[in-house]
């Protein structure tokens, strides 16, 4: 399976609750925090929903 590093680059303050929960579900809680995820279709959809708040680097 393909993996990626997802880094939160923008704040979740003043964002819709759905986007805040998506960041939490990805494992992101703070600015500039990075997590390594397996790129399943579900995770790719979550990344797409908050693509303006995160940076993705494929491994």
Biopython code that builds the backbone (N, CA, C, O; Angstrom):
import numpy as np
from Bio.PDB.StructureBuilder import StructureBuilder

atoms = [
    (1, "UNK", "N", (0.831, -1.192, 0.000)),
    (1, "UNK", "CA", (0.000, 0.000, 0.000)),
    (1, "UNK", "C", (0.874, 1.253, 0.000)),
    (1, "UNK", "O", (1.955, 1.291, 0.587)),
    (2, "UNK", "N", (0.374, 2.249, -0.665)),
    (2, "UNK", "CA", (1.075, 3.522, -0.741)),
    (2, "UNK", "C", (0.864, 4.311, 0.548)),
    (2, "UNK", "O", (-0.221, 4.287, 1.130)),
    (3, "UNK", "N", (1.908, 5.010, 0.991)),
    (3, "UNK", "CA", (1.821, 5.810, 2.208)),
    (3, "UNK", "C", (2.102, 7.269, 1.885)),
    (3, "UNK", "O", (2.690, 7.597, 0.855)),
    (4, "UNK", "N", (1.665, 8.140, 2.799)),
    (4, "UNK", "CA", (1.908, 9.568, 2.632)),
    (4, "UNK", "C", (2.081, 10.208, 3.999)),
    (4, "UNK", "O", (1.603, 9.696, 5.011)),
    (5, "UNK", "N", (2.772, 11.334, 4.005)),
    (5, "UNK", "CA", (2.902, 12.138, 5.218)),
    (5, "UNK", "C", (1.986, 13.345, 5.041)),
    (5, "UNK", "O", (2.118, 14.107, 4.084)),
    (6, "UNK", "N", (1.058, 13.504, 5.980)),
    (6, "UNK", "CA", (0.111, 14.613, 5.940)),
    (6, "UNK", "C", (0.490, 15.586, 7.039)),
    (6, "UNK", "O", (0.606, 15.200, 8.202)),
    (7, "UNK", "N", (0.684, 16.853, 6.677)),
    (7, "UNK", "CA", (1.082, 17.897, 7.614)),
    (7, "UNK", "C", (0.033, 19.002, 7.611)),
    (7, "UNK", "O", (-0.361, 19.490, 6.552)),
    (8, "UNK", "N", (-0.415, 19.391, 8.795)),
    (8, "UNK", "CA", (-1.374, 20.495, 8.904)),
    (8, "UNK", "C", (-0.615, 21.804, 8.775)),
    (8, "UNK", "O", (0.294, 22.076, 9.559)),
    (9, "UNK", "N", (-0.987, 22.627, 7.776)),
    (9, "UNK", "CA", (-0.272, 23.873, 7.534)),
    (9, "UNK", "C", (-1.113, 25.111, 7.843)),
    (9, "UNK", "O", (-0.580, 26.220, 7.896)),
    (10, "UNK", "N", (-2.412, 24.935, 8.047)),
    (10, "UNK", "CA", (-3.283, 26.057, 8.400)),
    (10, "UNK", "C", (-4.131, 25.675, 9.595)),
    (10, "UNK", "O", (-4.380, 24.496, 9.849)),
    (11, "UNK", "N", (-4.569, 26.682, 10.324)),
    (11, "UNK", "CA", (-5.342, 26.474, 11.540)),
    (11, "UNK", "C", (-6.771, 26.028, 11.234)),
    (11, "UNK", "O", (-7.319, 26.334, 10.175)),
    (12, "UNK", "N", (-7.357, 25.304, 12.175)),
    (12, "UNK", "CA", (-8.747, 24.867, 12.061)),
    (12, "UNK", "C", (-9.702, 25.848, 12.734)),
    (12, "UNK", "O", (-10.913, 25.631, 12.744)),
    (13, "UNK", "N", (-9.158, 26.924, 13.293)),
    (13, "UNK", "CA", (-10.002, 27.934, 13.926)),
    (13, "UNK", "C", (-10.868, 28.601, 12.859)),
    (13, "UNK", "O", (-10.391, 28.911, 11.767)),
    (14, "UNK", "N", (-12.137, 28.817, 13.181)),
    (14, "UNK", "CA", (-13.128, 29.427, 12.283)),
    (14, "UNK", "C", (-13.384, 28.578, 11.041)),
    (14, "UNK", "O", (-13.733, 29.111, 9.987)),
    (15, "UNK", "N", (-13.217, 27.288, 11.154)),
    (15, "UNK", "CA", (-13.545, 26.360, 10.065)),
    (15, "UNK", "C", (-14.804, 25.606, 10.456)),
    (15, "UNK", "O", (-15.113, 25.501, 11.643)),
    (16, "UNK", "N", (-15.534, 25.081, 9.486)),
    (16, "UNK", "CA", (-16.732, 24.299, 9.818)),
    (16, "UNK", "C", (-16.383, 23.090, 10.690)),
    (16, "UNK", "O", (-15.290, 22.532, 10.594)),
    (17, "UNK", "N", (-17.320, 22.706, 11.527)),
    (17, "UNK", "CA", (-17.116, 21.582, 12.446)),
    (17, "UNK", "C", (-16.726, 20.310, 11.696)),
    (17, "UNK", "O", (-15.930, 19.518, 12.201)),
    (18, "UNK", "N", (-17.263, 20.108, 10.525)),
    (18, "UNK", "CA", (-16.949, 18.917, 9.731)),
    (18, "UNK", "C", (-15.461, 18.863, 9.365)),
    (18, "UNK", "O", (-14.851, 17.794, 9.406)),
    (19, "UNK", "N", (-14.882, 20.005, 9.012)),
    (19, "UNK", "CA", (-13.461, 20.041, 8.684)),
    (19, "UNK", "C", (-12.605, 19.818, 9.923)),
    (19, "UNK", "O", (-11.573, 19.151, 9.848)),
    (20, "UNK", "N", (-13.018, 20.364, 11.058)),
    (20, "UNK", "CA", (-12.289, 20.137, 12.307)),
    (20, "UNK", "C", (-12.272, 18.658, 12.658)),
    (20, "UNK", "O", (-11.239, 18.120, 13.058)),
    (21, "UNK", "N", (-13.415, 18.002, 12.508)),
    (21, "UNK", "CA", (-13.494, 16.566, 12.823)),
    (21, "UNK", "C", (-12.689, 15.727, 11.838)),
    (21, "UNK", "O", (-12.133, 14.694, 12.211)),
    (22, "UNK", "N", (-12.626, 16.161, 10.594)),
    (22, "UNK", "CA", (-11.829, 15.442, 9.599)),
    (22, "UNK", "C", (-10.345, 15.511, 9.955)),
    (22, "UNK", "O", (-9.636, 14.510, 9.851)),
    (23, "UNK", "N", (-9.873, 16.683, 10.371)),
    (23, "UNK", "CA", (-8.471, 16.808, 10.795)),
    (23, "UNK", "C", (-8.185, 15.904, 11.991)),
    (23, "UNK", "O", (-7.143, 15.252, 12.051)),
    (24, "UNK", "N", (-9.119, 15.872, 12.942)),
    (24, "UNK", "CA", (-8.950, 15.013, 14.116)),
    (24, "UNK", "C", (-8.912, 13.545, 13.705)),
    (24, "UNK", "O", (-8.109, 12.771, 14.226)),
    (25, "UNK", "N", (-9.777, 13.165, 12.777)),
    (25, "UNK", "CA", (-9.824, 11.773, 12.312)),
    (25, "UNK", "C", (-8.532, 11.385, 11.595)),
    (25, "UNK", "O", (-8.134, 10.220, 11.614)),
    (26, "UNK", "N", (-7.886, 12.348, 10.971)),
    (26, "UNK", "CA", (-6.598, 12.080, 10.323)),
    (26, "UNK", "C", (-5.468, 11.989, 11.339)),
    (26, "UNK", "O", (-4.372, 11.536, 11.008)),
    (27, "UNK", "N", (-5.725, 12.418, 12.576)),
    (27, "UNK", "CA", (-4.718, 12.359, 13.626)),
    (27, "UNK", "C", (-3.979, 13.664, 13.818)),
    (27, "UNK", "O", (-2.935, 13.703, 14.470)),
    (28, "UNK", "N", (-4.518, 14.743, 13.248)),
    (28, "UNK", "CA", (-3.867, 16.050, 13.339)),
    (28, "UNK", "C", (-4.554, 16.889, 14.405)),
    (28, "UNK", "O", (-5.773, 17.058, 14.386)),
    (29, "UNK", "N", (-3.752, 17.419, 15.348)),
    (29, "UNK", "CA", (-4.304, 18.224, 16.429)),
    (29, "UNK", "C", (-3.698, 19.610, 16.492)),
    (29, "UNK", "O", (-4.331, 20.532, 17.006)),
    (30, "UNK", "N", (-2.481, 19.783, 15.981)),
    (30, "UNK", "CA", (-1.758, 21.051, 16.099)),
    (30, "UNK", "C", (-1.236, 21.485, 14.736)),
    (30, "UNK", "O", (-1.137, 20.691, 13.801)),
    (31, "UNK", "N", (-0.909, 22.756, 14.654)),
    (31, "UNK", "CA", (-0.261, 23.282, 13.458)),
    (31, "UNK", "C", (1.107, 22.622, 13.289)),
    (31, "UNK", "O", (1.799, 22.347, 14.269)),
    (32, "UNK", "N", (1.480, 22.375, 12.059)),
    (32, "UNK", "CA", (2.776, 21.790, 11.680)),
    (32, "UNK", "C", (2.976, 20.375, 12.207)),
    (32, "UNK", "O", (4.097, 19.867, 12.181)),
    (33, "UNK", "N", (1.936, 19.738, 12.676)),
    (33, "UNK", "CA", (2.035, 18.338, 13.099)),
    (33, "UNK", "C", (1.919, 17.457, 11.862)),
    (33, "UNK", "O", (1.133, 17.749, 10.961)),
    (34, "UNK", "N", (2.692, 16.389, 11.814)),
    (34, "UNK", "CA", (2.679, 15.461, 10.682)),
    (34, "UNK", "C", (2.297, 14.072, 11.145)),
    (34, "UNK", "O", (2.649, 13.651, 12.247)),
    (35, "UNK", "N", (1.570, 13.360, 10.287)),
    (35, "UNK", "CA", (1.233, 11.971, 10.539)),
    (35, "UNK", "C", (1.457, 11.183, 9.253)),
    (35, "UNK", "O", (1.294, 11.704, 8.150)),
    (36, "UNK", "N", (1.830, 9.928, 9.416)),
    (36, "UNK", "CA", (2.001, 9.041, 8.278)),
    (36, "UNK", "C", (0.746, 8.202, 8.145)),
    (36, "UNK", "O", (0.317, 7.566, 9.108)),
    (37, "UNK", "N", (0.148, 8.195, 6.949)),
    (37, "UNK", "CA", (-1.094, 7.469, 6.727)),
    (37, "UNK", "C", (-0.956, 6.568, 5.511)),
    (37, "UNK", "O", (-0.152, 6.829, 4.617)),
    (38, "UNK", "N", (-1.750, 5.505, 5.489)),
    (38, "UNK", "CA", (-1.844, 4.633, 4.328)),
    (38, "UNK", "C", (-2.921, 5.209, 3.423)),
    (38, "UNK", "O", (-4.017, 5.516, 3.891)),
    (39, "UNK", "N", (-2.631, 5.361, 2.138)),
    (39, "UNK", "CA", (-3.561, 6.014, 1.221)),
    (39, "UNK", "C", (-4.645, 5.051, 0.732)),
    (39, "UNK", "O", (-4.560, 4.498, -0.365)),
    (40, "UNK", "N", (-5.648, 4.868, 1.562)),
    (40, "UNK", "CA", (-6.842, 4.124, 1.156)),
    (40, "UNK", "C", (-7.812, 5.107, 0.520)),
    (40, "UNK", "O", (-7.625, 6.314, 0.671)),
    (41, "UNK", "N", (-8.835, 4.648, -0.180)),
    (41, "UNK", "CA", (-9.818, 5.575, -0.752)),
    (41, "UNK", "C", (-10.494, 6.454, 0.304)),
    (41, "UNK", "O", (-10.815, 7.611, 0.034)),
    (42, "UNK", "N", (-10.709, 5.912, 1.500)),
    (42, "UNK", "CA", (-11.344, 6.689, 2.565)),
    (42, "UNK", "C", (-10.432, 7.825, 3.028)),
    (42, "UNK", "O", (-10.884, 8.957, 3.205)),
    (43, "UNK", "N", (-9.160, 7.524, 3.223)),
    (43, "UNK", "CA", (-8.199, 8.543, 3.664)),
    (43, "UNK", "C", (-8.011, 9.598, 2.577)),
    (43, "UNK", "O", (-7.905, 10.786, 2.881)),
    (44, "UNK", "N", (-7.969, 9.175, 1.313)),
    (44, "UNK", "CA", (-7.817, 10.130, 0.222)),
    (44, "UNK", "C", (-9.003, 11.088, 0.168)),
    (44, "UNK", "O", (-8.829, 12.271, -0.124)),
    (45, "UNK", "N", (-10.203, 10.591, 0.446)),
    (45, "UNK", "CA", (-11.380, 11.447, 0.492)),
    (45, "UNK", "C", (-11.301, 12.444, 1.630)),
    (45, "UNK", "O", (-11.692, 13.600, 1.471)),
    (46, "UNK", "N", (-10.795, 12.005, 2.785)),
    (46, "UNK", "CA", (-10.642, 12.902, 3.926)),
    (46, "UNK", "C", (-9.617, 13.993, 3.612)),
    (46, "UNK", "O", (-9.829, 15.160, 3.943)),
    (47, "UNK", "N", (-8.514, 13.617, 2.977)),
    (47, "UNK", "CA", (-7.492, 14.590, 2.606)),
    (47, "UNK", "C", (-8.068, 15.586, 1.607)),
    (47, "UNK", "O", (-7.803, 16.784, 1.708)),
    (48, "UNK", "N", (-8.836, 15.119, 0.666)),
    (48, "UNK", "CA", (-9.452, 16.004, -0.333)),
    (48, "UNK", "C", (-10.386, 17.017, 0.322)),
    (48, "UNK", "O", (-10.471, 18.161, -0.123)),
    (49, "UNK", "N", (-11.085, 16.605, 1.373)),
    (49, "UNK", "CA", (-12.032, 17.492, 2.049)),
    (49, "UNK", "C", (-11.341, 18.633, 2.782)),
    (49, "UNK", "O", (-11.936, 19.694, 2.974)),
    (50, "UNK", "N", (-10.097, 18.431, 3.193)),
    (50, "UNK", "CA", (-9.357, 19.476, 3.920)),
    (50, "UNK", "C", (-8.046, 19.817, 3.204)),
    (50, "UNK", "O", (-7.068, 20.194, 3.849)),
    (51, "UNK", "N", (-8.024, 19.688, 1.897)),
    (51, "UNK", "CA", (-6.786, 19.898, 1.141)),
    (51, "UNK", "C", (-6.236, 21.310, 1.268)),
    (51, "UNK", "O", (-5.039, 21.516, 1.067)),
    (52, "UNK", "N", (-7.073, 22.286, 1.595)),
    (52, "UNK", "CA", (-6.624, 23.660, 1.757)),
    (52, "UNK", "C", (-5.969, 23.892, 3.126)),
    (52, "UNK", "O", (-5.400, 24.957, 3.364)),
    (53, "UNK", "N", (-6.046, 22.900, 4.027)),
    (53, "UNK", "CA", (-5.475, 23.024, 5.371)),
    (53, "UNK", "C", (-4.237, 22.154, 5.570)),
    (53, "UNK", "O", (-3.530, 22.311, 6.565)),
    (54, "UNK", "N", (-3.963, 21.237, 4.638)),
    (54, "UNK", "CA", (-2.875, 20.274, 4.819)),
    (54, "UNK", "C", (-1.951, 20.258, 3.609)),
    (54, "UNK", "O", (-2.295, 20.735, 2.528)),
    (55, "UNK", "N", (-0.760, 19.691, 3.831)),
    (55, "UNK", "CA", (0.210, 19.423, 2.770)),
    (55, "UNK", "C", (0.452, 17.920, 2.762)),
    (55, "UNK", "O", (0.618, 17.316, 3.823)),
    (56, "UNK", "N", (0.474, 17.310, 1.587)),
    (56, "UNK", "CA", (0.638, 15.859, 1.465)),
    (56, "UNK", "C", (1.921, 15.567, 0.693)),
    (56, "UNK", "O", (2.160, 16.124, -0.379)),
    (57, "UNK", "N", (2.741, 14.680, 1.262)),
    (57, "UNK", "CA", (3.966, 14.225, 0.607)),
    (57, "UNK", "C", (3.912, 12.717, 0.507)),
    (57, "UNK", "O", (3.892, 12.026, 1.526)),
    (58, "UNK", "N", (3.886, 12.202, -0.704)),
    (58, "UNK", "CA", (3.862, 10.749, -0.883)),
    (58, "UNK", "C", (5.223, 10.161, -0.601)),
    (58, "UNK", "O", (6.254, 10.742, -0.938)),
    (59, "UNK", "N", (5.208, 8.994, 0.025)),
    (59, "UNK", "CA", (6.468, 8.310, 0.373)),
    (59, "UNK", "C", (6.773, 7.275, -0.695)),
    (59, "UNK", "O", (7.785, 6.580, -0.610)),
]
sb = StructureBuilder()
sb.init_structure("model")
sb.init_model(0)
sb.init_chain("A")
sb.init_seg("    ")
for serial, (resi, resn, name, xyz) in enumerate(atoms, 1):
    if name == "N":
        sb.init_residue(resn, " ", resi, " ")
    sb.init_atom(name, np.array(xyz, "f"), 0.0, 1.0, " ", f" {name:<3s}", serial, name[0])
structure = sb.get_structure()
